[in-house]
Amino acid sequence: MNLKLYLIAGMFLAALASGLSAQIGTGQAMAFTDGRNNPKSGNVDPGMVNVPVLQANVIVLSTAQADITAIAVGNVGNAGASDYTALKLWDDLNGNGLVDAGDVLLGTATGAFPASFTLPKPITITSAGATLLVAVDISASASVGVTFGIQLDPVNHVTVSPLMQLGYGPITGGDQTVNPIATTLSIVTQPAGAGSGSPFTSQPVLEILDQSGRVMTGYTLQVHAAIGTGPAGATLQGTASVSPVNGQAAFSDLSIDLAGAGYQLTFTSGSLSATSASFDVAHGAATQISVNLQPGGAREGDPLTPQPIVELRDAAGNLCDTDSSTVVQAVLAGGTAGALLSGATSMAAVNGVVTFTDLSVDTSGLGYQLDFFGHRAGQRKLELVRHHRGADPGKPGERR
């Protein structure tokens, strides 16, 4: 809002003629009046600068000139020192009630009201009058709904030299009310309970807050989710962009395909952003067997070289590295009819890995393969998870 001092000599002559001379007195006098461009009530956004809040006209009536050596303004609104970063006093040379090219900065003020301007030198006022304009720089964190109703009281807030009577006043600008602005994307429910390829059991929920920490129920920009940190190659699945309802963005079906530790999700909406707490994605139940090391050939009755190593993996292909209960059985197929597979043909997984140590085939032949079956405690029937070709006994070292 503008502080504008705007007076036309004819107005004061008329005022004197109408009996105001008793208020001014017979000695030297400086008179203040509302400016013609005094700001009307309105709304302002946090972070705005040079917002006109008060305009006043000032004129010296009975001397050639006088100096204002100190000046302060109050606030009849409820804004406090933390709601603005500076009040600025301008010489509004063109009298338009705006801070624009050609205007001269006369002083600045901060702190609690009444706020006193620091003047680099006295403000000289002549009988031609001057227009003073007060503008405010709104704090980026100004509270929602606070008002700036800047007021100039010449009697209590202005000091002039030489000493003279001051009138009229007080002069008050129109209230400027601070708008709510979205400043924070707040995570109220963190993502958790993540299993590979399965929706989180705790889906993230975010709120959009204004500068006073209140939920902005009318906010409409979408909130977008993405993987911020985590194992390379992971993919966020589900509906990753949602529209807020009453200021709250609730995700419902997010999941991550790759098991791993140290994941974080990032959320963005316009210029706002937030990062979730760290969480892990667990692997699912083993549904398939992957051969890590194929069995090699050997002479009949000798251990296969190398021995097969297999891994338990879930439906998404993640290693089931917490599985030490599944038992995998190797079964001989193909090759020479009647041949037998010897050694420890059933081995328990250790952290999802099954390492056979002494498998051998008692009869030479071609086209042998090993099938691998897995079962878990409580299962009465073996479950085929994956099978792979093995080696041809009789051809040492050959791998299939």
C-alpha angles and dihedrals in degrees: 000000000000129000103208130177108198124163134160116209092230090060091058094046088054090046092052091048090053095060102271089118087088090060092047095041131212097284133071114318142183117198130202127197138171114277123245090237097045106153119259121226114282147134131282134191125232112263095030115138134207093016108172111238107160138017125188136175120218132187138174109232107186108024135051092248145338136195128237103216099177134017136175137174135210133209124234089186123078101252115124137202093279092056095067136038099204145357113213127202113210136186097232095209097181094040094227097130094242135103104243143139113314097026114124123226107230102178148331133230136192137172134045123350132296084054117200120214120228105227119202087207137350117289109242116216123189135188087270088068131221138236117233120196128194117203129181133215106216117222115245087232097046112149118257114259098011114138137219110211098165115199133191117204105187094194096054103025107037129073119192137185125247093036111253142154116279126211154201127019169001095239118200130189124216116276115266111204123205114239124222112258127190105248107152138046102202124194108218096170119035122215111257144146093056120175123181109278093353126107115262111263087222109045118200120259123190136188129206112225132193126224091278092053095253122138111256100225093184096054112126109173113115121251115226127205127204139161107268102178133003143093115336116260097028118141128209109224132194132040103337098178123056135173117235119247114205089345096309127108112201121187117206114181111026118147139161122225100208123068115227148117134266101033121165128183122216122210126199136182118172105310093341123099141173136181124216127230116268117273139171131235113219123212120249127242116297111269102159143033121226120197107230095178121022119224116255132218127272142171115272111285094013123110114267112257112244105020115225121261118196133185132213113230135180127234091276092052097255119147108250092226094170094054112106097145106065114100119211121203123201116215126191118233135171122010123083117359113251096021116144131217111223135190131048097336094173119058132172120235119251110205089337096311126108116198118190115205114182112021116150139166119227098208130054118236148119134268099029119162136182121226117202123212127184132202136174133215111287095026114117095189127059114245120218108226105163139337132204138185116261132198138294110248109221093046104077117212096007112134127204 
